[in-house]
Amino acid sequence: MKVLFVGDIVGRPGRLALKSLLPELRERFRPDAVVANAENAAGGFGLTGKVMGELFGLGVDVLTSGNHIWDKREALPLLESEPRLLRPLNYAPECPGRGAHRLALPEGRVLWVVNVQGKILMPPIACPFRAMDAFLAGLPPEERHVLVDVHAEATSEKRALGYYLDGRVSVVVGTHTHVPTNDAEILPKGTGYLTDAGMSGPYDSVIGMEVEDSTRRMLQGMPVLLNVARGKAKLGLLVAELDEETGHCISLQNLVIPAQ
């Protein structure tokens, strides 16, 4: 089984990069499933129904998110009505939506996509480690293919969770910082790991936002409206191949590809 994971899609530039490159990536890697983080896909903050439909229309199978999924109120009913749109699993159970999706693939195969959020330097939230323990305890033993999007700030927390889940899930991939890391590896017990897939957006920026806006906010300490940077984007992604029987990761490749 092959899975293609797309890092945080930032605004229109990120969506255009996905539209431009996904057909070629499908031809090159032949993925069985495409998963993308979409919490910044609408104007750089949050998600709308129109943008969600656009991303599914491009061929994304499951959308993950993070703390910015709450930025646009119209996302709340989407989280309730669309099972392929996830919010982090470790939000309170009364929050709209769900944190995992069971994706049925041809020939009876199943890929679970799970979304959790970190605690360090992030809004208060339940423990992602214990949330994953509870989720995995209820998983049928024959359904071994599990991809986890860890939406977190601290590299230490992502890495600790990777080792904590090693051998119990197929892939742990980090999102949120919009900065790609060069540490893709298969951990000792068979879990593929990457601290951050990077963003799908304009890299000539401050994590996808206009340099002038971001710099002024830091210099002045006052609220400044951040605008998505202009210009062509790059697509940050991870391609993982999973063993059909064990669910363990057998190959892993992280890429940052300029849009055409």
PyMOL commands that set and color helices and strands:
alter all, ss='L'
color gray80, all
select helices_A, chain A and resi 11-29+49-57+67-70+75-81+106-108+128-137+155-165+211-220
alter helices_A, ss='H'
color red, helices_A
select strands_A, chain A and resi 2-6+33-37+62-64+100-104+110-117+146-151+171-175+185-186+192-194+234-242+249-258
alter strands_A, ss='S'
color yellow, strands_A
deselect
rebuild
show_as cartoon
